[in-house]
């Protein structure tokens, strides 16, 4: 029951904490707790970062062409 609620929440909440946790090699719960604690101490400014990360994750296929490896300048 709890795992189905967590997986539903992950799908609905953009998956930002899970993505950052996987990239940093730490648990996603730890990332969530840091977001919560930082939001209390800094009057909610990490929420802005969360929405920026969510936007980037939702549109990451648009950002990938800029990271392509070109072998020369003429390969456009």
C-alpha positions in Angstrom: 0.0 0.0 0.0 2.7 2.5 1.0 4.9 1.7 -2.0 2.1 2.3 -4.4 1.4 5.7 -2.8 5.1 6.5 -3.1 5.3 5.5 -6.7 2.2 7.5 -7.5 3.6 10.6 -5.7 6.9 10.2 -7.6 5.1 10.2 -10.9 2.9 13.2 -9.9 5.7 15.3 -8.4 8.0 15.5 -11.4 10.5 13.1 -10.0 13.0 15.8 -9.3 14.3 14.4 -6.0 14.6 10.9 -7.4 16.5 12.2 -10.4 18.9 14.3 -8.2 19.3 11.4 -5.8 20.2 9.0 -8.6 22.7 11.4 -10.1 24.3 12.2 -6.8 24.2 8.6 -5.6 22.2 9.2 -2.5 18.6 8.2 -1.4 15.8 10.4 -2.8 14.3 10.7 0.7 17.5 12.4 1.8 17.2 14.9 -1.1 13.6 15.5 -0.1 14.5 16.2 3.5 17.2 18.7 2.4 14.6 20.5 0.3 12.2 20.6 3.2 14.8 21.8 5.7 16.3 24.4 3.3 12.8 25.7 2.6 12.2 26.3 6.3 15.5 28.0 6.9 15.5 30.1 3.7 11.8 31.1 3.6 11.0 28.9 0.6 13.6 29.8 -1.9 14.6 26.1 -2.7 11.0 25.7 -4.1 12.1 28.0 -7.0 15.0 25.7 -7.7 12.6 22.7 -7.5 10.4 24.2 -10.2 13.4 25.0 -12.3 14.6 21.4 -12.1 11.1 20.2 -12.8 11.0 22.4 -15.9 14.3 21.1 -17.1 13.4 17.4 -16.5 10.1 17.8 -18.3 11.9 19.4 -21.3 15.2 17.6 -21.2 14.8 16.2 -24.7 15.0 19.9 -25.9 18.3 20.4 -24.1 20.0 17.3 -25.3 20.9 18.5 -28.8 23.2 21.0 -27.3 25.2 18.3 -25.6 25.9 16.3 -28.8 29.5 15.4 -29.5 30.7 16.7 -32.8 33.8 15.3 -34.3 34.5 18.6 -36.2 33.1 22.0 -36.7 31.7 21.0 -40.1 29.3 18.4 -38.6 26.2 20.4 -38.1 
